[in-house]
Amino acid sequence: MSEFWLISAPGDKENLQALERMNTVTSKSNLSYNTKFVIPDFKVGTLDSLVGLSDELGKLDAFAESLIKRMAQSVVDVMEDAKGKVQENLLANGVDLTSFVTHFEWDMAKYPAKQPLVSVVDTVAKQLAQIETDLKSRTASYNTLKTNLENLERKSMGNLFTRTLSDIVSKEDFVLDSEYLITLLVIVPKPSYTQWQKTYESLSDMVVPRSTKLLAEDNEGGLFTVTLFRKVIDDFKIKAKENKFTVREYYYDEKEIKREREEMTRLLSDKKQQYGPLLRWLKVNFSEAFIAWIHIKALRVFVESVLRYGLPVNFQAVLLQPKKSSTKRLREVLNSVFRHLDQVAAASILDVGVCGDPWAAAQQPGLLSLRLLPHRPQSPGLETGRHH
């Protein structure tokens, strides 16, 4: 699991020197690995539009994060038999997520920086909305198929009292199409096998001698056949119950058994056919959604920095990857180096950024969450984030 902080400071000489001091201190003390987070020069527009975009980007950020978690979970669900290989399918632009974030470059072809900011945000929002729509339809079809298959499989996994018997019995086990005779199935506890063999012929009149056969067993007992005359069925059931033998209501239907088997074969085939295309779609669109998400982070840094530090646009964003067990000390260094921006605000923001609002919904290691916590545009200080 990786953690990242994204900070932004004014780009004047004093703060560039502060950034350099931060890099020197964190490097010497082995607190974090720092890289510049390069953001293009966008068309700023009006202050009102930036304030509106700040709110919209916050919502879009949360939506993108939720979508990525759902897509990652879908990969886990689809790869149910190969969960050890899930991580290698959660990539961004062909590389692991950490590498993509630490080497982030704005995609000018997909999101032209020369367009108005509103247009860029709208492009990202439409892309994510389409991915979500496709995700719902594709996973709904697959999940319905998977549920139907699981329901059929579950029928064959219960005990002898509840499970389907289509894979246990055969036509030869029954007397069929007889006006007078019928074959019943009886569940006998394992300790009572000997008693059953000695007594089943005398439980009622008109039981066919030597007509019992053990068909299947589970941990508790066995499934036996017995053939008798139809007119003594009720009497036989009563006597069997008195001896703790259970007659299971079952009537052999060759057409129904065939239908069940064909349905299982069809569902297995359909699931196999859908597996590959769905997994490929998830891999491609997880990458697209994650890339779009990090672009949203860049947009949020730009908008919040302009609102916070003013015009002309002049700020520097830095991505920090804290070393393990160094977050407390790293907070102290950042607070100290950038105290001049606003001591109270900086301390407060750093505390919230590092400690607040962690997420744990997606339990797949390596899925990254780069958080930018919203602050009032009037508050000077640092933007901080978490990236899991």
C-alpha positions as a printed NumPy array, in Angstrom:
array([[  0.   ,   0.   ,   0.   ],
       [  1.395,   3.375,  -1.051],
       [  0.668,   6.745,   0.483],
       [  1.159,  10.037,  -1.295],
       [  0.746,  13.662,  -0.329],
       [  0.221,  16.358,  -2.923],
       [  1.165,  19.879,  -1.872],
       [  1.105,  23.225,  -3.61 ],
       [  3.027,  26.375,  -2.678],
       [  3.307,  29.806,  -4.326],
       [  6.023,  29.906,  -6.99 ],
       [  7.787,  33.055,  -5.86 ],
       [ 11.437,  33.045,  -4.883],
       [ 10.79 ,  32.662,  -1.163],
       [  8.58 ,  29.608,  -1.59 ],
       [ 10.758,  27.98 ,  -4.234],
       [ 13.569,  28.216,  -1.713],
       [ 11.216,  26.719,   0.892],
       [ 10.466,  23.831,  -1.455],
       [ 14.165,  23.295,  -1.956],
       [ 14.715,  23.29 ,   1.824],
       [ 11.883,  20.779,   2.161],
       [ 13.479,  18.508,  -0.441],
       [ 16.841,  18.759,   1.263],
       [ 15.486,  18.038,   4.751],
       [ 13.214,  15.175,   3.709],
       [ 15.961,  13.61 ,   1.602],
       [ 18.649,  13.828,   4.283],
       [ 16.286,  12.545,   6.961],
       [ 14.872,   9.874,   4.641],
       [ 11.343,  11.11 ,   5.314],
       [  9.897,  10.99 ,   1.822],
       [ 10.571,  10.669,  -1.866],
       [  9.563,  13.886,  -3.628],
       [  8.857,  14.638,  -7.288],
       [  7.506,  17.652,  -9.108],
       [  3.874,  17.308, -10.114],
       [  3.754,  19.158, -13.418],
       [  0.471,  20.871, -14.291],
       [ -0.125,  22.785, -17.554],
       [ -1.018,  26.453, -17.75 ],
       [ -4.772,  26.425, -18.205],
       [ -7.076,  29.228, -19.264],
       [ -8.113,  30.627, -15.914],
       [-11.434,  32.277, -16.777],
       [-13.354,  34.261, -14.192],
       [-13.204,  33.971, -10.411],
       [-16.85 ,  32.863, -10.335],
       [-16.146,  30.043, -12.775],
       [-13.179,  28.885, -10.672],
       [-15.285,  28.825,  -7.51 ],
       [-17.92 ,  26.783,  -9.342],
       [-15.275,  24.442, -10.716],
       [-13.837,  23.971,  -7.219],
       [-17.154,  22.529,  -6.028],
       [-17.707,  20.513,  -9.2  ],
       [-14.221,  19.019,  -9.121],
       [-14.684,  17.985,  -5.502],
       [-17.788,  16.014,  -6.453],
       [-16.148,  14.624,  -9.593],
       [-13.133,  13.549,  -7.539],
       [-15.344,  11.569,  -5.146],
       [-17.291,  10.053,  -8.049],
       [-14.087,   8.968,  -9.819],
       [-12.745,   7.394,  -6.642],
       [-15.982,   5.484,  -6.101],
       [-15.989,   4.304,  -9.717],
       [-12.398,   3.06 ,  -9.493],
       [-13.144,   1.117,  -6.325],
       [-16.157,  -0.518,  -7.963],
       [-14.133,  -1.434, -11.027],
       [-11.338,  -2.884,  -8.902],
       [-13.883,  -4.926,  -6.962],
       [-15.383,  -6.119, -10.241],
       [-11.96 ,  -7.372, -11.319],
       [-11.69 ,  -9.241,  -8.   ],
       [-15.158, -10.749,  -8.508],
       [-14.519, -11.789, -12.098],
       [-11.116, -13.283, -11.276],
       [-12.569, -15.404,  -8.482],
       [-10.35 , -18.369,  -9.319],
       [ -7.168, -16.326,  -9.83 ],
       [ -7.241, -13.643,  -7.134],
       [ -3.47 , -13.796,  -6.802],
       [ -3.201, -12.238, -10.258],
       [ -5.634,  -9.375,  -9.689],
       [ -2.939,  -6.801,  -9.026],
       [ -1.241,  -7.312, -12.363],
       [ -4.532,  -6.438, -14.057],
       [ -4.972,  -3.141, -12.183],
       [ -2.646,  -0.934, -14.189],
       [ -2.7  ,   2.594, -15.583],
       [ -1.38 ,   3.079, -19.097],
       [  0.417,  -0.259, -18.842],
       [  2.341,   0.469, -15.63 ],
       [  1.595,  -0.038, -11.936],
       [ -0.4  ,   2.73 , -10.3  ],
       [  2.435,   4.07 ,  -8.178],
       [  4.7  ,   4.451, -11.211],
       [  1.97 ,   6.225, -13.136],
       [  1.398,   8.755, -10.358],
       [  5.085,   9.439,  -9.705],
       [  5.719,   9.941, -13.44 ],
       [  2.469,  11.751, -14.192],
       [  2.314,  13.792, -17.388],
       [ -0.731,  15.678, -18.563],
       [ -2.314,  14.056, -21.639],
       [ -2.604,  16.968, -24.066],
       [ -4.191,  14.837, -26.793],
       [ -7.045,  13.634, -24.602],
       [ -7.527,  16.781, -22.51 ],
       [ -6.235,  19.82 , -24.479],
       [ -4.996,  22.412, -22.011],
       [ -5.767,  25.222, -24.465],
       [ -9.476,  24.625, -24.047],
       [-11.368,  26.491, -21.321],
       [-11.152,  24.759, -17.956],
       [-14.899,  24.174, -17.972],
       [-14.568,  22.223, -21.229],
       [-11.707,  20.118, -19.9  ],
       [-13.66 ,  19.223, -16.767],
       [-16.744,  18.446, -18.86 ],
       [-14.715,  16.084, -21.055],
       [-13.432,  14.168, -18.031],
       [-16.905,  14.046, -16.445],
       [-18.533,  12.668, -19.609],
       [-15.811,  10.055, -19.994],
       [-16.28 ,   8.789, -16.431],
       [-20.071,   8.84 , -16.741],
       [-19.888,   6.678, -19.867],
       [-17.537,   4.229, -18.158],
       [-19.936,   3.946, -15.231],
       [-22.902,   3.319, -17.553],
       [-21.001,   0.584, -19.394],
       [-19.782,  -0.903, -16.12 ],
       [-23.332,  -1.241, -14.819],
       [-24.653,  -2.93 , -17.943],
       [-21.708,  -5.283, -18.431],
       [-21.406,  -6.384, -14.82 ],
       [-25.191,  -6.73 , -14.43 ],
       [-25.306,  -9.269, -17.248],
       [-22.324, -11.191, -15.911],
       [-23.516, -11.107, -12.293],
       [-26.965, -12.406, -13.259],
       [-25.329, -15.274, -15.1  ],
       [-22.993, -15.935, -12.167],
       [-25.863, -15.882,  -9.65 ],
       [-27.93 , -18.337, -11.685],
       [-24.945, -20.657, -11.94 ],
       [-24.213, -20.41 ,  -8.213],
       [-27.833, -21.213,  -7.414],
       [-27.638, -24.376,  -9.508],
       [-24.294, -25.339,  -7.979],
       [-25.631, -24.69 ,  -4.482],
       [-28.396, -27.217,  -5.087],
       [-25.788, -29.926,  -5.534],
       [-23.801, -28.972,  -2.408],
       [-26.371, -29.423,   0.363],
       [-26.999, -32.54 ,   2.412],
       [-29.103, -35.462,   1.253],
       [-32.25 , -33.85 ,   2.656],
       [-32.028, -30.736,   0.45 ],
       [-29.617, -31.167,  -2.442],
       [-30.631, -31.96 ,  -5.991],
       [-30.438, -35.652,  -6.815],
       [-30.146, -35.349, -10.581],
       [-26.409, -36.1  , -10.474],
       [-26.911, -39.075,  -8.089],
       [-29.827, -41.118,  -9.373],
       [-30.294, -42.831, -12.711],
       [-33.195, -44.354, -14.555],
       [-32.091, -47.847, -13.554],
       [-32.573, -47.067,  -9.848],
       [-36.361, -46.799, -10.192],
       [-39.346, -48.851, -11.155],
       [-41.041, -46.551, -13.649],
       [-44.402, -46.517, -15.411],
       [-45.84 , -49.214, -13.197],
       [-49.484, -49.093, -12.184],
       [-48.812, -50.936,  -8.924],
       [-45.158, -50.48 ,  -7.904],
       [-43.158, -47.395,  -6.936],
       [-39.566, -46.782,  -5.82 ],
       [-39.009, -44.49 ,  -2.842],
       [-35.811, -42.845,  -1.626],
       [-35.052, -43.138,   2.088],
       [-32.364, -41.3  ,   4.071],
       [-30.906, -43.551,   6.767],
       [-28.545, -42.321,   9.533],
       [-25.141, -44.   ,   9.29 ],
       [-25.422, -45.757,  12.675],
       [-28.731, -47.282,  11.503],
       [-27.537, -48.956,   8.295],
       [-27.696, -52.44 ,   9.82 ],
       [-31.118, -51.788,  11.308],
       [-32.388, -50.611,   7.923],
       [-31.161, -53.721,   6.145],
       [-32.833, -55.949,   8.753],
       [-36.159, -54.15 ,   8.968],
       [-37.058, -52.325,   5.744],
       [-38.883, -55.341,   4.265],
       [-41.131, -55.586,   7.332],
       [-41.863, -51.888,   7.876],
       [-45.057, -52.423,   5.912],
       [-46.885, -55.043,   3.915],
       [-46.139, -55.408,   0.251],
       [-42.456, -54.247,   0.27 ],
       [-40.459, -55.9  ,  -2.499],
       [-37.748, -58.101,  -0.914],
       [-34.099, -57.23 ,  -1.581],
       [-35.135, -54.019,  -3.357],
       [-32.876, -51.632,  -1.408],
       [-29.642, -50.163,  -2.749],
       [-27.297, -47.485,  -1.374],
       [-27.029, -44.658,  -3.918],
       [-25.063, -41.954,  -2.097],
       [-23.683, -40.903,   1.296],
       [-22.837, -37.704,   3.107],
       [-21.396, -37.141,   6.586],
       [-24.664, -37.95 ,   8.309],
       [-26.248, -40.788,   6.408],
       [-26.993, -42.62 ,   3.214],
       [-29.62 , -42.491,   0.465],
       [-31.278, -45.885,  -0.09 ],
       [-33.897, -47.052,  -2.573],
       [-36.819, -49.282,  -1.668],
       [-39.606, -50.578,  -3.929],
       [-43.124, -51.298,  -2.718],
       [-46.758, -51.274,  -3.789],
       [-48.269, -47.829,  -4.247],
       [-51.219, -48.513,  -1.947],
       [-48.965, -48.921,   1.117],
       [-46.924, -45.718,   0.63 ],
       [-48.575, -43.839,   3.521],
       [-48.227, -46.767,   5.918],
       [-44.577, -47.259,   4.964],
       [-43.801, -43.565,   5.53 ],
       [-45.316, -43.66 ,   9.015],
       [-43.379, -46.77 ,  10.028],
       [-40.15 , -45.407,   8.532],
       [-40.52 , -42.172,  10.523],
       [-41.061, -44.171,  13.72 ],
       [-37.696, -45.85 ,  13.08 ],
       [-35.996, -42.505,  12.276],
       [-35.76 , -43.242,   8.582],
       [-36.753, -40.298,   6.376],
       [-38.575, -40.798,   3.108],
       [-37.511, -38.04 ,   0.741],
       [-40.214, -36.912,  -1.645],
       [-38.711, -37.439,  -5.072],
       [-40.136, -38.619,  -8.356],
       [-37.787, -39.436, -11.178],
       [-38.333, -37.145, -14.164],
       [-35.893, -37.758, -16.962],
       [-36.882, -34.602, -18.825],
       [-36.35 , -32.424, -15.732],
       [-32.942, -34.002, -15.047],
       [-31.924, -33.431, -18.65 ],
       [-33.127, -29.824, -18.451],
       [-31.069, -29.183, -15.283],
       [-27.934, -30.643, -16.824],
       [-28.368, -28.679, -20.04 ],
       [-28.96 , -25.49 , -18.058],
       [-25.765, -26.035, -16.072],
       [-23.79 , -26.695, -19.275],
       [-25.245, -23.598, -20.931],
       [-24.5  , -21.337, -17.968],
       [-20.92 , -22.614, -17.683],
       [-20.418, -22.012, -21.395],
       [-21.944, -18.517, -21.292],
       [-19.839, -17.557, -18.277],
       [-16.684, -18.746, -20.003],
       [-17.564, -16.774, -23.132],
       [-18.227, -13.572, -21.181],
       [-15.199, -13.864, -18.876],
       [-12.488, -12.85 , -21.338],
       [-14.234,  -9.861, -22.96 ],
       [-15.431,  -8.535, -19.596],
       [-12.01 ,  -8.802, -17.967],
       [-10.375,  -7.085, -20.947],
       [-12.954,  -4.291, -20.79 ],
       [-12.402,  -3.864, -17.045],
       [ -8.618,  -3.697, -17.475],
       [ -8.797,  -1.092, -20.24 ],
       [-11.429,   1.068, -18.571],
       [ -9.955,   0.798, -15.079],
       [ -6.821,   2.293, -16.617],
       [ -8.852,   5.012, -18.346],
       [-10.767,   5.856, -15.171],
       [ -7.638,   5.953, -13.029],
       [ -5.821,   8.184, -15.525],
       [ -8.834,  10.51 , -15.624],
       [ -8.873,  10.553, -11.82 ],
       [ -5.282,  11.729, -11.543],
       [ -6.008,  14.405, -14.133],
       [ -8.86 ,  15.51 , -11.868],
       [ -6.339,  15.79 ,  -9.032],
       [ -4.168,  18.005, -11.21 ],
       [ -7.177,  20.171, -12.08 ],
       [ -8.083,  20.505,  -8.405],
       [ -4.546,  21.547,  -7.523],
       [ -4.617,  24.165, -10.266],
       [ -8.024,  25.596,  -9.368],
       [ -7.447,  25.588,  -5.605],
       [ -3.971,  27.088,  -5.988],
       [ -5.203,  29.941,  -8.187],
       [ -8.066,  30.651,  -5.77 ],
       [ -5.7  ,  30.521,  -2.831],
       [ -2.617,  32.266,  -4.192],
       [ -4.207,  34.58 ,  -6.763],
       [ -3.142,  35.782, -10.206],
       [ -0.962,  35.666, -12.181],
       [ -0.806,  31.881, -11.984],
       [  2.411,  31.034, -10.179],
       [  2.651,  27.961,  -7.977],
       [  4.595,  24.729,  -7.715],
       [  2.982,  21.362,  -6.965],
       [  5.023,  18.552,  -5.427],
       [  4.154,  14.918,  -4.873],
       [  5.52 ,  13.4  ,  -1.674],
       [  5.717,   9.7  ,  -0.957],
       [  6.293,   9.398,   2.801],
       [  8.533,   6.677,   4.124],
       [  7.009,   4.266,   6.571],
       [  6.659,   5.59 ,  10.122],
       [  7.798,   9.063,   9.057],
       [  4.47 ,  10.831,   8.575],
       [  4.519,  12.638,  11.903],
       [  8.016,  14.   ,  11.352],
       [  7.169,  14.898,   7.74 ],
       [  4.177,  16.928,   8.92 ],
       [  6.435,  18.801,  11.311],
       [  8.934,  19.578,   8.533],
       [  6.218,  20.844,   6.182],
       [  4.662,  22.918,   8.932],
       [  8.024,  24.419,   9.772],
       [  9.173,  25.127,   6.206],
       [  5.887,  26.712,   5.127],
       [  4.927,  28.333,   8.41 ],
       [  5.275,  31.751,   6.808],
       [  2.221,  31.116,   4.572],
       [ -0.099,  31.022,   7.538],
       [  0.945,  29.227,  10.694],
       [ -2.533,  28.408,  12.001],
       [ -4.012,  27.417,   8.649],
       [ -0.983,  25.366,   7.606],
       [ -0.914,  23.399,  10.832],
       [ -4.634,  22.733,  10.652],
       [ -4.578,  21.692,   7.018],
       [ -1.632,  19.37 ,   7.497],
       [ -3.252,  17.645,  10.441],
       [ -6.474,  17.048,   8.526],
       [ -4.669,  16.016,   5.38 ],
       [ -2.599,  13.358,   7.033],
       [ -5.01 ,  12.037,   9.627],
       [ -8.48 ,  12.663,   8.284],
       [-10.914,  10.781,   6.091],
       [ -8.982,   7.633,   5.188],
       [-10.795,   5.111,   2.988],
       [-10.816,   1.343,   3.267],
       [-13.63 ,   0.219,   0.984],
       [-11.493,  -1.352,  -1.742],
       [ -9.475,  -4.087,  -0.1  ],
       [ -7.179,  -4.717,  -3.027],
       [ -3.62 ,  -3.593,  -2.19 ],
       [ -2.148,  -1.129,  -4.619],
       [ -5.372,   0.705,  -5.428],
       [ -4.415,   4.366,  -4.925],
       [ -6.448,   7.183,  -3.444],
       [ -4.953,  10.612,  -3.911],
       [ -6.992,  12.908,  -1.701],
       [ -7.141,  16.667,  -1.905],
       [ -9.042,  17.983,   1.065],
       [-11.153,  21.051,   0.249],
       [-10.325,  24.366,   1.944],
       [-11.731,  27.849,   1.654],
       [-10.134,  29.822,  -1.188],
       [ -9.329,  32.627,   1.234],
       [ -7.164,  30.373,   3.42 ],
       [ -3.484,  30.442,   2.476],
       [ -1.438,  27.343,   3.115],
       [ -0.764,  23.91 ,   1.704],
       [ -2.936,  21.418,  -0.125],
       [ -2.35 ,  17.964,   1.176],
       [ -3.614,  14.572,   0.144],
       [ -3.53 ,  10.851,   0.77 ],
       [ -2.791,   8.312,  -1.887],
       [ -3.329,   4.683,  -0.893]])
